[in-house]
Amino acid sequence: MPESTAYPVRFSVEYPDRELDRVSTLLRPFLAIPILIVLASVFGPTVVGGGEASGPTWTAGGLLFTGPLLMILFRRKYPRWWYDWNLELLRFANRVVAYLALMDDRYPSTDERQSVVLDIPYPDVEEELGRWMPLVKWLLAIPHVLVLIVLSVGAVGAVILAWFAILFTGRYPEPLFRFVEGVLRWHVRVVSYAVILLTDRYPPFSLTPAAEGLEPGAP
């Protein structure tokens, strides 16, 4: 697929072509608790200690949406550090999700990429992002949200099946892995489009990386 038509959001999870840790798989919901607390501390709504605006914050506030929306709308800018924050937080969140989905038995890192590859190019706002698009993207994304609700239920079922498969065989069945990876990819595309506003390209209705110009399983 030519680079000009490739979807700008690139997402993949490296398939673990090896025997996975059965004990870690069995206890995954409990082992994930500490990293989930860390994720919640940077992904949740900001809470100000002591009830005063000048007090210490307990959480970092999560993905930035309103700020980029206003900057695109009124200044035609997307501050680089806001882009870096959104991208790195989205990478971290997906490492945690991949761990919970049994796709990797290495404990999620707060900064190293590990098995999850997620790249979104920094946009040229004046050339690539429409001034008024942030006001309507949430509406345009509704069909994707409805599909993702169904797909997410299917992904949970696939993870449960994979849990049993790993416990008995030590391996994650690749068809189940690719389905869960595809659902995560779809989520990331929609978030990139409608939440962090890094692209105006409408997300494809697809589980595969074909729209990204990649072969299945390619980084």
Helices and strands as residue ranges (DSSP letters): G 3-5, E 10-13, H 22-26, H 28-31, H 33-43, G 49-51, H 66-74, H 80-100, E 116-119, H 125-128, G 133-135, H 137-140, H 142-169, H 174-194, G 209-212
